[in-house]
Every structure is written in C-alpha cells, then in structure tokens.
Amino acid sequence: MTSAAAQQVDLTQCEREPVHIPGAIQPFGCLVAFALPAWTIAHVSLNASAVFGFEEAEAMIGKPAESILTPKIIHDLRNTFQAAMISGFDERLPLVDIGPAGVCHDVLVHASSGFAIAEFLPCEGAEAVRSDPTTLVKTIIDRLRRTTTFQSFLTSAARQIRAVTGFDRVMIYRFLADDSGEVVAEAVRAGMTPFMGLHYPASDIPPQSRALFERQWLRMIPAVDYGPVAIVPTLTTKGLPLDLSLSTLRSASPVHLEYLRNMGVTATLTVSILRGGRLWGLIACHHETPRRISTATAAAVELFAQVFSTQIEAKQQHDELAYIAHAREAHDRLIADMAPEETIFENLSRFDEQLRALIPADGIGIWTDGRFESSGIAPPAEAVEDLVRFLNTQPVDRVFHTNELKRHLPDAVRYADKVAGVLSIPFSRAPKDFLLLFRREVLQTVTWGGDPNKPAAADASGRIGPRNSFAAWKQIVSGQSMPWLRGEADIAETLRVSLLDIILRRANLVDRERRVAQESQLLLVAELNHRVKNILAVIRSLVGQSRFGAASVETFVSDLQQRLHALSVAHDQLTQSHWKAAPLAALIEAEAKAWTTAEDRRLVLDGPPVMIEARAYQTLALVLHEMMTNAAKYGALSVDDARLAISWALDPERGLILDWTESGGPSVVPPSRRGFGTVVVEQSIPFELKGTARIEHAADGVKAQFTIPTEFVLAGDATAAPRRDLPVARADLQGKNLLLVEDSMMIALDAQAMLQNCGAEVELAATTADARRALSLNTFDAAILDVNLYTETSFAIAEDLQDREIPFVFATGYGETIVVPERFKSVFVVSKPYVEDVLRAALAA
C-alpha cells in the first residue's frame, strides 16, 4: 500500500469490526459453553484445562457438566441460568469452589444462541468493598437524591463510583445528537490532567460498540496488555463463532486496547447509562495500573447504574414537565386570544410576544397562500421560497426542527450568521402552510480531546489504528443555533394540532365545508384533550409525590441522625467502662453539649457519682436526648434567661431518682399529639426497666421525674480521671486536601461527603497500601486515620505522616479504650460515628 493510500482511511472498517465474536477472552477468568439442553461441554477457553484439572482444553469437549462440576453446583448453576434467561443479562453465582484444588470462584452465566455460557472468575486478586452491595448502593442513591442541581447530581455520582471502585479517574460521558460525546462530570486523583468538558468524536465509540453497551451494563478490562486466550473449537456446529455479546471476559478489540495505551490507561471499567432503553452515556473508569474489582463490587456498580439511569430519566423528565406546564399555560392563553376572524395568519405582530413565550425564538414567520410575513430575524426574502420547497419534502403530519439549517439546505450557508436554526410547524396539507420559528447563530468554543478531524490512521498494511494524541484541541463552531429541546418540539406539536383546530373553526364559517369541518374538529379536539390530560396528570402526580416525599424524608433523616448520635454517645461511655457500667453525669453532659457550652449557667447539675448498668444506660440516653431536644426547641434551653436543673439521688429501695425541672422559659403548652419522642420519654423506662416516668407540662416549665430500679444502679467513684476535651475552635477546611484512611466504605463515603460540604477535597484509602500510594501521588494538608483497619492498624501510616510533617488525628469505633503507642499520645482520638463539629475541632488542634 502506498503512503498516499495509507492516509485515505475508511472508518467504516472500524464500524464493521465484529467485536461481539472475537473468538477469545481476557485471561482473568476462564469460559465454558454448555450445549443445551444436554448441558454438555461444547466450547472452552484454553486456560480452562488448568482450572478443572485437564491436560488439554480439547479433552473437555463433549463431556457432561458433571465431569467438572459437583451436582450441587450444577443445580445452583441451572437455577442461575434460568434467572439469566428471564432477565436477558448475565447473572452471578458467588463463591463457588471450582476444580480439583477447590479454588474459590464467582460464576457468571448467560444465554447465547443455544448455549449456556459460564464464566469462572477467581475471587483471589480482585479488589472488593467490605460492605453489603445493596446497602452500599442504597447509601449512594440516598446521597444523590439530596443533590440540588443536575450537574451536582452527575458530579456526586462520579465521586461515589470512584470511592467505591478505587479507580484513578471516573468520568461521566454523555452522547450528543451527532453521536459524539462530552465529559459532563469527573472525579479524578489529584495530580492527573482533568478531562472535564472535553468532547470526543463519534468514531471513538463505533455503532457496534454502542449497541453492545445497550445490552450489557458493565464492561471490565483489568489490564490492557493481556494476551488473549483462544476459545476451542473456534466455530459452532453451525459454522459460526461463539457470540460473546454478554460475556464479561470477552476479549477487547485490538484497536480499542491500543487507544487505551495511547491515553496512558492500564485498566478500565465502563458502565452503561440508559434512558428509555437507549444509550444516554457511559461511566468510564480509568486506572494507571492493573485493577480488577470483584464481582460483588461489579454487581453493586451495575445495580447503581440501573438506578442511576432511572434517576437521570426522572430528573430530565421533571425539567421537561416543568417547562411543558409553563408552556401549556402560554399555549392556552394564545389559543384563547385567537378568534376565528383574527389569528396569527392575519395579525402576526399581535401574537408575536405570546409565541416567543411559548417557544423561545429570535424570529417568527408565517408562510400561507404563497405569501411570507415575519417578525424579528428571518432569512432574506429571496431565500424563503427555497426554504419552503425544502420543508415541503418533510412529513406533512409532524414538526421539523434543526439547529444547523445549512446541513440540510446548503444554500442556507449564505445567511447562517443570522438565521442558523429553524423549527417549522405545518398546519395544512399540500400546498403546505407553515408557522416558522428562527434562531440566530451562537458561536461556541468546543474543546476536543484531540483533533476530531484526525480520529484514525492506517498503517502500511492497511490496518486502522486509533489516534494517539489526546491533547486539548479547540474548535470554533459556527452556523449553529441553540438546539431545540424535546419539550419545545412537543409543545410545537401541540400547537400544530391547535392551529389545525383553529383552521377548522374558520372553515366552519363557510357553509359548503361545515359538515366536514365539524367532524374533523371533533377528532382533533379529542386528540388535543387527550394529550393535555396526559400531560396534566403526569405533572400533578409528580408534584404531589415529590412534595409529600421531600417533607417526610427530611424530617425522618434529621430525627434519625440525632437519635443515632444519642445512642453513639451512650455507646462511647459504655465502651470506656468495658460495657459494665458508665457514669450518669458524663451521659447528661454529653447530651447537653449539643445545646449548651461549658460556661452555660442555664444548666445546673447536682447529684452524687452514680454508675448506670449497660442495659439501662442506652435507654436513659434516648430519654435524655428527647428531653434535651424538647428543651432546646421549646423550653428552658431555647432562651437565654431560663434555667434547667437536673438533680439525682440514690434511694436504697427505689433506686435512682432523677428530677428534671425547667423554669423561666417560654410558657408551656401541653402537646396536642403524641409523637414518637413523647412515647420514648413516657414509656421506655417503665417498659424496658420496670421503673417510672412522670411528666408534668406546668405553665412555668416542664417538670419530670424518672426512677431507675436498684439493679441497674451503682455508686460511682468520685476520683475518676477527667476526660480530655476537644478544643472549642473549629478548623476551616475550605480548600484543604485531606486523606481519610477508613476500611468501611459506607462510613468513608459519609465522612467524605461531610468534609466536602465543609469545602475540603477528600481522598479515600481503605488500606495502608492505598494510603501510601495516595501519599506518593498527592500532597495533603491533614489526615484522619481509622486506627483498626481490616487486618492491620494505621500506625505505620501515622509514622509516615509524622516524617512528612503532615498533621493527623486518629479515629476509632472502640472509644477511648483504644491503645495508642506512646509516641502518638499527643494525637487526638475521635470516636465514631464521625460528627462534623468533632472532626473539625480535632483537626483544629
């Protein structure tokens, strides 16, 4: 091939590449295809022989499933395969001992053209989260629901997926109308070049690859430099390669692997985002070193992708419905203002403003009976007839719109700098009449990830290779207007029906066409009413459900968080006492700390040292929490000059008697209903401890008395050592870069979100190895170290931080009983669960 010919690349070669039948797999697992219904082995990957104890893979062909699997595994595999046939995707059979050595594998099975294809992935060597996948996904989705904008929704999703999978870069990539793509959200390891906002040409992901992404939620390449493992025999009995469309192990296109190498990417995870069953975009995860996530983690990511897809569809539909509701009102006003004797056809200027309120446009034109009238920007008079001729080639019963008219009508390039986009509404049959809406040119600067005009090149042998430059390449896009939104097109369609209705009402004035007009009008009005009722019903349902759900969820989450914190406080106190008994005074002070300060004179505590047994301690913690919260909201702690006196004494027969007296606060009004808090205060102690609880809503303040039976109460030690209090100051975390070493993914995600809300950037690490890698790649202002990790402690990382002079605090779920080496005695220890004020106070120290 000559060098000149080598430059003439036919990109359809890439589009015709049969990526679903590569005849090979990636080597991080093995594949066995069972012929149905006999369940005999028909195809295997060459590496399957080593897994199942055969000298050669070919020796496995034709043998029954029982030759390599136990009856129990076969039973479970058949059930899993049945589920895969129903779902249309692969299904997982986890933690199965395979082969003579009984090595743990996860099995993925799916149906393919008369075969049950089973893929065996070893558990060893995969990165896994230590949380239940369903619970983890629920936590991520709950956090996404609290985002306020669509962009923050996408950005939060990228951050959550990066935290779960541990990849260096996570991008959310959205396909545009021309099949090119744009990076619309990104979470990236510090120090890496951001790709946010970059565009990529459609040729980067050819049509057959997009079709596979619509059939398979998740695609994993743990290491791009792998050697493909062939499948034997190569062809089925029908003479066709084995279809691996749904295979997790399916070998990737060599062109794609080279593309990834050119980007400096070693491992990828690609997750599909679907809207209405069509590919909306991708979550693309990149890593600079080999990385394979476990099938449990993959299942969690896949479940997240399914829920995330529905959330994207719901959020975009919400925006569209909000626009449609507004446009519906404008449409109804416009139609109501039009009389059959005076419409936009006779007086365009009168209805110009209402039309622009209905569908934003820079100009409006009417073509009727061979005449053209316009308002605002419009094509030159001599170009209108050419435009109308083009529009007459479009379907008569639907709206046509484009934001780049010159692409459809080459002559429109002459006036593309003024009129770039058009939306046409036909309202009669041949010869057509049109209502035309025009939009002006909007110059855009599009930043591409490499020159889109050079997406591929051919070598001397004619093989197409991917582009190897991804440097940002800016392009000024001209001749295009702002795009017409789908909601705008829907409203235009409704307006088309309404204009037809108006025309028919005008025709009704002519006796000769009265009967035809009446019958047609009834049909059109019925169609219009049907559409309007559907739109209004969806809007009403959306508004009602959203309003109801939001109110209850916020209240539920707030109350639940506070009550969990109250139990956490009690838990910490009991941990210090080895779950035998804990001091009453410390519990009261801890519950009061949320609403008072050490110098607060409104709170007066009086009583001897008393210890409360573990069972009663947690019950009393909830009661005191509800009482303190009520006092802070409505009682003595809600004003400056009131007083809350809490006293207690030990009675040899009755046990602990605790008196609660509020005075000087707002006038007390007995509650009109019994909420959950009231039930906790009145019934917890009598029901669980067989003690008593008496509440009096006196006008001058709430008064209460609680008794805890003697079996739950001990005299305390007045000489107990005081606790080390955190400083009052709170660290300013705005712009700080923090390292959080935490082995529980759900706890890590919650703490990360908490600190990010304070303005910090937070890098997560689950092991000391992950933490050392993060320290080698980035610079941190401070660190938070969970002392006890899964199989190790974080003290080694603490030494590295000391050497680097990076301040840090310890965190633990063991309370203050944790043993810290002498060299770290000056480091603050924060008890879990993480609380924003406590973390900021510890970091301030």
Solvent accessible surface area in square Angstrom, and as a share of the most:
residue,aa,sasa,rsa
1,M,127,0.57
2,T,91,0.53
3,S,89,0.58
4,A,66,0.51
5,A,34,0.27
6,A,12,0.09
7,Q,146,0.65
8,Q,145,0.64
9,V,41,0.24
10,D,65,0.34
11,L,58,0.29
12,T,56,0.32
13,Q,80,0.36
14,C,24,0.14
15,E,79,0.36
16,R,155,0.57
17,E,49,0.22
18,P,72,0.45
19,V,20,0.12
20,H,64,0.29
21,I,45,0.23
22,P,49,0.31
23,G,24,0.23
24,A,13,0.10
25,I,0,0.00
26,Q,1,0.00
27,P,61,0.38
28,F,28,0.12
29,G,7,0.06
30,C,1,0.01
31,L,0,0.00
32,V,0,0.00
33,A,0,0.00
34,F,0,0.00
35,A,27,0.21
36,L,58,0.29
37,P,123,0.77
38,A,68,0.53
39,W,15,0.05
40,T,43,0.25
41,I,2,0.01
42,A,19,0.15
43,H,4,0.02
44,V,0,0.00
45,S,0,0.00
46,L,79,0.39
47,N,42,0.22
48,A,0,0.00
49,S,13,0.08
50,A,90,0.70
51,V,41,0.24
52,F,11,0.05
53,G,52,0.50
54,F,46,0.19
55,E,176,0.79
56,E,110,0.49
57,A,4,0.03
58,E,95,0.43
59,A,52,0.40
60,M,0,0.00
61,I,60,0.31
62,G,52,0.50
63,K,75,0.32
64,P,64,0.40
65,A,1,0.01
66,E,105,0.47
67,S,48,0.31
68,I,19,0.10
69,L,8,0.04
70,T,71,0.41
71,P,110,0.69
72,K,134,0.57
73,I,21,0.11
74,I,11,0.05
75,H,108,0.48
76,D,34,0.18
77,L,1,0.01
78,R,106,0.39
79,N,87,0.45
80,T,17,0.10
81,F,11,0.05
82,Q,102,0.45
83,A,44,0.34
84,A,2,0.02
85,M,106,0.47
86,I,138,0.70
87,S,49,0.31
88,G,45,0.43
89,F,58,0.24
90,D,27,0.14
91,E,53,0.24
92,R,75,0.27
93,L,23,0.11
94,P,57,0.36
95,L,129,0.64
96,V,14,0.08
97,D,91,0.47
98,I,3,0.02
99,G,25,0.24
100,P,110,0.69
101,A,88,0.68
102,G,33,0.32
103,V,71,0.41
104,C,43,0.26
105,H,9,0.04
106,D,10,0.05
107,V,1,0.00
108,L,17,0.08
109,V,0,0.00
110,H,1,0.01
111,A,40,0.31
112,S,14,0.09
113,S,98,0.63
114,G,52,0.50
115,F,26,0.11
116,A,0,0.00
117,I,0,0.00
118,A,0,0.00
119,E,0,0.00
120,F,1,0.00
121,L,2,0.01
122,P,38,0.24
123,C,38,0.23
124,E,148,0.66
125,G,65,0.62
126,A,21,0.17
127,E,84,0.38
128,A,62,0.48
129,V,25,0.14
130,R,110,0.40
131,S,17,0.11
132,D,77,0.40
133,P,33,0.21
134,T,87,0.50
135,T,56,0.33
136,L,0,0.00
137,V,5,0.03
138,K,128,0.54
139,T,33,0.19
140,I,4,0.02
141,I,6,0.03
142,D,41,0.21
143,R,21,0.08
144,L,1,0.00
145,R,137,0.50
146,R,138,0.50
147,T,28,0.16
148,T,129,0.75
149,T,76,0.44
150,F,52,0.22
151,Q,84,0.38
152,S,41,0.26
153,F,0,0.00
154,L,4,0.02
155,T,34,0.20
156,S,16,0.11
157,A,0,0.00
158,A,0,0.00
159,R,81,0.30
160,Q,6,0.03
161,I,1,0.01
162,R,36,0.13
163,A,14,0.11
164,V,8,0.05
165,T,3,0.02
166,G,32,0.30
167,F,1,0.00
168,D,1,0.01
169,R,11,0.04
170,V,0,0.00
171,M,10,0.05
172,I,0,0.00
173,Y,18,0.07
174,R,81,0.30
175,F,25,0.10
176,L,61,0.30
177,A,116,0.90
178,D,101,0.53
179,D,61,0.32
180,S,6,0.04
181,G,0,0.00
182,E,46,0.21
183,V,1,0.00
184,V,21,0.12
185,A,0,0.00
186,E,24,0.11
187,A,11,0.09
188,V,44,0.25
189,R,21,0.07
190,A,36,0.28
191,G,81,0.77
192,M,29,0.13
193,T,95,0.56
194,P,85,0.53
195,F,27,0.11
196,M,95,0.43
197,G,28,0.27
198,L,16,0.08
199,H,25,0.11
200,Y,11,0.04
201,P,12,0.08
202,A,33,0.25
203,S,42,0.27
204,D,25,0.13
205,I,29,0.15
206,P,23,0.14
207,P,63,0.39
208,Q,37,0.17
209,S,25,0.16
210,R,35,0.13
211,A,53,0.41
212,L,17,0.08
213,F,34,0.14
214,E,53,0.24
215,R,117,0.43
216,Q,15,0.07
217,W,26,0.09
218,L,16,0.08
219,R,21,0.08
220,M,2,0.01
221,I,3,0.01
222,P,12,0.08
223,A,32,0.24
224,V,3,0.02
225,D,106,0.55
226,Y,28,0.11
227,G,50,0.48
228,P,86,0.54
229,V,22,0.13
230,A,44,0.34
231,I,7,0.04
232,V,26,0.15
233,P,58,0.37
234,T,93,0.54
235,L,86,0.43
236,T,20,0.12
237,T,148,0.86
238,K,173,0.73
239,G,40,0.39
240,L,107,0.53
241,P,43,0.27
242,L,7,0.03
243,D,42,0.22
244,L,0,0.00
245,S,5,0.03
246,L,14,0.07
247,S,0,0.00
248,T,10,0.06
249,L,0,0.00
250,R,13,0.05
251,S,7,0.04
252,A,11,0.09
253,S,17,0.11
254,P,89,0.56
255,V,32,0.19
256,H,73,0.33
257,L,12,0.06
258,E,53,0.24
259,Y,29,0.11
260,L,4,0.02
261,R,106,0.39
262,N,49,0.25
263,M,38,0.17
264,G,49,0.47
265,V,12,0.07
266,T,31,0.18
267,A,0,0.00
268,T,4,0.03
269,L,0,0.00
270,T,21,0.12
271,V,0,0.00
272,S,0,0.00
273,I,0,0.00
274,L,23,0.11
275,R,43,0.16
276,G,62,0.60
277,G,51,0.49
278,R,169,0.62
279,L,22,0.11
280,W,22,0.08
281,G,0,0.00
282,L,6,0.03
283,I,0,0.00
284,A,15,0.12
285,C,0,0.00
286,H,18,0.08
287,H,6,0.03
288,E,78,0.35
289,T,62,0.36
290,P,93,0.58
291,R,41,0.15
292,R,26,0.09
293,I,2,0.01
294,S,15,0.09
295,T,7,0.04
296,A,32,0.25
297,T,2,0.01
298,A,13,0.10
299,A,36,0.28
300,A,2,0.01
301,V,1,0.01
302,E,40,0.18
303,L,65,0.33
304,F,1,0.00
305,A,0,0.00
306,Q,63,0.28
307,V,42,0.24
308,F,0,0.00
309,S,6,0.04
310,T,79,0.46
311,Q,37,0.16
312,I,0,0.00
313,E,46,0.21
314,A,53,0.41
315,K,50,0.21
316,Q,21,0.09
317,Q,73,0.33
318,H,86,0.38
319,D,84,0.44
320,E,41,0.18
321,L,27,0.13
322,A,58,0.45
323,Y,51,0.19
324,I,15,0.08
325,A,30,0.23
326,H,102,0.46
327,A,0,0.00
328,R,9,0.03
329,E,104,0.47
330,A,3,0.02
331,H,4,0.02
332,D,68,0.35
333,R,128,0.47
334,L,0,0.00
335,I,30,0.15
336,A,84,0.65
337,D,64,0.33
338,M,6,0.03
339,A,44,0.34
340,P,31,0.19
341,E,119,0.53
342,E,57,0.26
343,T,0,0.00
344,I,0,0.00
345,F,24,0.10
346,E,81,0.36
347,N,45,0.23
348,L,2,0.01
349,S,85,0.55
350,R,118,0.43
351,F,0,0.00
352,D,22,0.11
353,E,139,0.63
354,Q,45,0.20
355,L,2,0.01
356,R,71,0.26
357,A,51,0.40
358,L,1,0.00
359,I,1,0.01
360,P,68,0.43
361,A,15,0.12
362,D,44,0.23
363,G,0,0.00
364,I,0,0.00
365,G,0,0.00
366,I,2,0.01
367,W,34,0.12
368,T,18,0.11
369,D,116,0.60
370,G,51,0.49
371,R,149,0.54
372,F,59,0.25
373,E,75,0.33
374,S,50,0.32
375,S,30,0.19
376,G,54,0.52
377,I,35,0.18
378,A,28,0.22
379,P,7,0.04
380,P,45,0.28
381,A,88,0.68
382,E,124,0.56
383,A,1,0.01
384,V,3,0.02
385,E,100,0.45
386,D,47,0.25
387,L,1,0.00
388,V,8,0.05
389,R,144,0.52
390,F,31,0.13
391,L,1,0.01
392,N,59,0.30
393,T,102,0.59
394,Q,46,0.20
395,P,61,0.38
396,V,47,0.27
397,D,74,0.38
398,R,140,0.51
399,V,22,0.12
400,F,31,0.13
401,H,75,0.33
402,T,7,0.04
403,N,37,0.19
404,E,28,0.13
405,L,1,0.00
406,K,56,0.24
407,R,157,0.57
408,H,70,0.31
409,L,24,0.12
410,P,102,0.64
411,D,57,0.30
412,A,0,0.00
413,V,94,0.54
414,R,130,0.47
415,Y,8,0.03
416,A,8,0.06
417,D,94,0.49
418,K,133,0.57
419,V,1,0.01
420,A,1,0.01
421,G,0,0.00
422,V,0,0.00
423,L,0,0.00
424,S,2,0.01
425,I,0,0.00
426,P,4,0.02
427,F,5,0.02
428,S,31,0.20
429,R,174,0.64
430,A,93,0.72
431,P,122,0.77
432,K,14,0.06
433,D,22,0.11
434,F,3,0.01
435,L,0,0.00
436,L,0,0.00
437,L,2,0.01
438,F,0,0.00
439,R,19,0.07
440,R,116,0.42
441,E,39,0.17
442,V,51,0.29
443,L,113,0.56
444,Q,66,0.29
445,T,83,0.48
446,V,19,0.11
447,T,29,0.17
448,W,30,0.10
449,G,0,0.00
450,G,2,0.02
451,D,32,0.17
452,P,20,0.13
453,N,107,0.55
454,K,145,0.62
455,P,26,0.16
456,A,23,0.18
457,A,61,0.47
458,A,19,0.15
459,D,62,0.32
460,A,76,0.59
461,S,97,0.63
462,G,20,0.19
463,R,117,0.43
464,I,8,0.04
465,G,12,0.11
466,P,16,0.10
467,R,16,0.06
468,N,115,0.59
469,S,61,0.39
470,F,32,0.13
471,A,70,0.54
472,A,70,0.54
473,W,85,0.30
474,K,142,0.60
475,Q,58,0.26
476,I,113,0.57
477,V,22,0.13
478,S,57,0.37
479,G,2,0.02
480,Q,41,0.18
481,S,0,0.00
482,M,109,0.48
483,P,70,0.44
484,W,16,0.06
485,L,109,0.54
486,R,132,0.48
487,G,3,0.03
488,E,10,0.04
489,A,17,0.14
490,D,69,0.36
491,I,1,0.01
492,A,0,0.00
493,E,33,0.15
494,T,5,0.03
495,L,1,0.01
496,R,27,0.10
497,V,1,0.00
498,S,1,0.01
499,L,0,0.00
500,L,38,0.19
501,D,15,0.08
502,I,0,0.00
503,I,50,0.25
504,L,30,0.15
505,R,62,0.23
506,R,80,0.29
507,A,20,0.15
508,N,50,0.26
509,L,111,0.55
510,V,72,0.42
511,D,101,0.52
512,R,201,0.73
513,E,70,0.31
514,R,106,0.39
515,R,187,0.68
516,V,104,0.60
517,A,2,0.02
518,Q,86,0.38
519,E,103,0.46
520,S,36,0.23
521,Q,39,0.17
522,L,131,0.65
523,L,132,0.66
524,L,33,0.16
525,V,47,0.27
526,A,61,0.47
527,E,60,0.27
528,L,23,0.12
529,N,68,0.35
530,H,114,0.51
531,R,70,0.26
532,V,28,0.16
533,K,138,0.59
534,N,76,0.39
535,I,33,0.17
536,L,88,0.44
537,A,46,0.35
538,V,74,0.43
539,I,27,0.14
540,R,183,0.67
541,S,64,0.41
542,L,52,0.26
543,V,80,0.46
544,G,26,0.25
545,Q,129,0.57
546,S,55,0.36
547,R,175,0.64
548,F,153,0.64
549,G,24,0.24
550,A,55,0.43
551,A,66,0.51
552,S,54,0.35
553,V,82,0.47
554,E,124,0.56
555,T,83,0.48
556,F,125,0.52
557,V,41,0.23
558,S,49,0.31
559,D,46,0.24
560,L,74,0.37
561,Q,112,0.50
562,Q,62,0.28
563,R,49,0.18
564,L,98,0.49
565,H,73,0.33
566,A,1,0.01
567,L,55,0.27
568,S,15,0.10
569,V,20,0.12
570,A,0,0.00
571,H,73,0.32
572,D,23,0.12
573,Q,5,0.02
574,L,0,0.00
575,T,15,0.09
576,Q,51,0.23
577,S,23,0.15
578,H,130,0.58
579,W,108,0.38
580,K,149,0.63
581,A,8,0.06
582,A,0,0.00
583,P,49,0.31
584,L,0,0.00
585,A,37,0.29
586,A,19,0.14
587,L,0,0.00
588,I,0,0.00
589,E,93,0.42
590,A,24,0.19
591,E,11,0.05
592,A,2,0.02
593,K,141,0.60
594,A,74,0.58
595,W,86,0.30
596,T,14,0.08
597,T,96,0.56
598,A,105,0.82
599,E,141,0.63
600,D,31,0.16
601,R,222,0.81
602,R,39,0.14
603,L,31,0.16
604,V,50,0.29
605,L,56,0.28
606,D,95,0.49
607,G,33,0.32
608,P,57,0.36
609,P,63,0.40
610,V,5,0.03
611,M,47,0.21
612,I,0,0.00
613,E,51,0.23
614,A,20,0.16
615,R,149,0.54
616,A,0,0.00
617,Y,0,0.00
618,Q,61,0.27
619,T,9,0.06
620,L,1,0.01
621,A,0,0.00
622,L,46,0.23
623,V,0,0.00
624,L,0,0.00
625,H,16,0.07
626,E,17,0.08
627,M,11,0.05
628,M,1,0.00
629,T,14,0.08
630,N,55,0.28
631,A,0,0.00
632,A,17,0.13
633,K,105,0.44
634,Y,144,0.55
635,G,6,0.06
636,A,0,0.00
637,L,11,0.06
638,S,44,0.29
639,V,55,0.32
640,D,120,0.62
641,D,136,0.71
642,A,7,0.06
643,R,117,0.43
644,L,0,0.00
645,A,26,0.20
646,I,1,0.00
647,S,41,0.26
648,W,16,0.06
649,A,53,0.41
650,L,73,0.36
651,D,43,0.22
652,P,126,0.79
653,E,156,0.70
654,R,122,0.45
655,G,2,0.02
656,L,0,0.00
657,I,25,0.13
658,L,1,0.01
659,D,48,0.25
660,W,1,0.00
661,T,51,0.30
662,E,3,0.01
663,S,39,0.25
664,G,57,0.54
665,G,25,0.24
666,P,53,0.33
667,S,90,0.58
668,V,27,0.16
669,V,121,0.69
670,P,84,0.53
671,P,72,0.45
672,S,123,0.79
673,R,182,0.66
674,R,132,0.48
675,G,20,0.19
676,F,123,0.51
677,G,17,0.16
678,T,35,0.20
679,V,54,0.31
680,V,10,0.06
681,V,11,0.06
682,E,55,0.24
683,Q,88,0.39
684,S,18,0.12
685,I,0,0.00
686,P,46,0.29
687,F,157,0.66
688,E,74,0.33
689,L,1,0.01
690,K,156,0.66
691,G,10,0.10
692,T,76,0.44
693,A,27,0.21
694,R,129,0.47
695,I,42,0.21
696,E,79,0.36
697,H,64,0.29
698,A,19,0.15
699,A,77,0.60
700,D,80,0.42
701,G,4,0.04
702,V,8,0.05
703,K,59,0.25
704,A,5,0.04
705,Q,43,0.19
706,F,1,0.00
707,T,8,0.05
708,I,1,0.00
709,P,22,0.14
710,T,61,0.36
711,E,118,0.53
712,F,22,0.09
713,V,15,0.09
714,L,93,0.47
715,A,82,0.63
716,G,23,0.22
717,D,90,0.47
718,A,88,0.68
719,T,120,0.70
720,A,73,0.56
721,A,91,0.71
722,P,129,0.81
723,R,116,0.42
724,R,133,0.49
725,D,104,0.54
726,L,56,0.28
727,P,46,0.29
728,V,138,0.80
729,A,64,0.50
730,R,101,0.37
731,A,18,0.14
732,D,106,0.55
733,L,8,0.04
734,Q,126,0.56
735,G,66,0.63
736,K,85,0.36
737,N,30,0.15
738,L,2,0.01
739,L,0,0.00
740,L,1,0.00
741,V,0,0.00
742,E,4,0.02
743,D,28,0.14
744,S,31,0.20
745,M,25,0.11
746,M,55,0.25
747,I,65,0.33
748,A,3,0.03
749,L,0,0.00
750,D,69,0.36
751,A,1,0.01
752,Q,13,0.06
753,A,20,0.16
754,M,34,0.15
755,L,0,0.00
756,Q,34,0.15
757,N,129,0.66
758,C,24,0.14
759,G,23,0.22
760,A,3,0.02
761,E,95,0.43
762,V,10,0.05
763,E,25,0.11
764,L,35,0.17
765,A,4,0.03
766,A,30,0.23
767,T,38,0.22
768,T,15,0.09
769,A,70,0.54
770,D,58,0.30
771,A,0,0.00
772,R,109,0.40
773,R,80,0.29
774,A,9,0.07
775,L,7,0.03
776,S,80,0.52
777,L,63,0.31
778,N,34,0.18
779,T,109,0.63
780,F,8,0.03
781,D,67,0.35
782,A,12,0.09
783,A,0,0.00
784,I,0,0.00
785,L,0,0.00
786,D,5,0.02
787,V,1,0.01
788,N,56,0.29
789,L,12,0.06
790,Y,141,0.54
791,T,118,0.68
792,E,61,0.28
793,T,55,0.32
794,S,0,0.00
795,F,32,0.13
796,A,39,0.30
797,I,0,0.00
798,A,0,0.00
799,E,67,0.30
800,D,35,0.18
801,L,0,0.00
802,Q,80,0.36
803,D,120,0.62
804,R,122,0.45
805,E,154,0.69
806,I,21,0.11
807,P,86,0.54
808,F,21,0.09
809,V,7,0.04
810,F,0,0.00
811,A,0,0.00
812,T,1,0.01
813,G,40,0.39
814,Y,123,0.47
815,G,1,0.01
816,E,79,0.36
817,T,48,0.28
818,I,33,0.17
819,V,123,0.71
820,V,13,0.07
821,P,34,0.21
822,E,136,0.61
823,R,131,0.48
824,F,0,0.00
825,K,112,0.47
826,S,92,0.59
827,V,20,0.11
828,F,29,0.12
829,V,45,0.26
830,V,2,0.01
831,S,29,0.18
832,K,31,0.13
833,P,72,0.46
834,Y,14,0.05
835,V,46,0.27
836,E,59,0.27
837,D,71,0.37
838,V,48,0.28
839,L,1,0.00
840,R,59,0.21
841,A,1,0.01
842,A,2,0.01
843,L,31,0.16
844,A,44,0.34
845,A,77,0.60
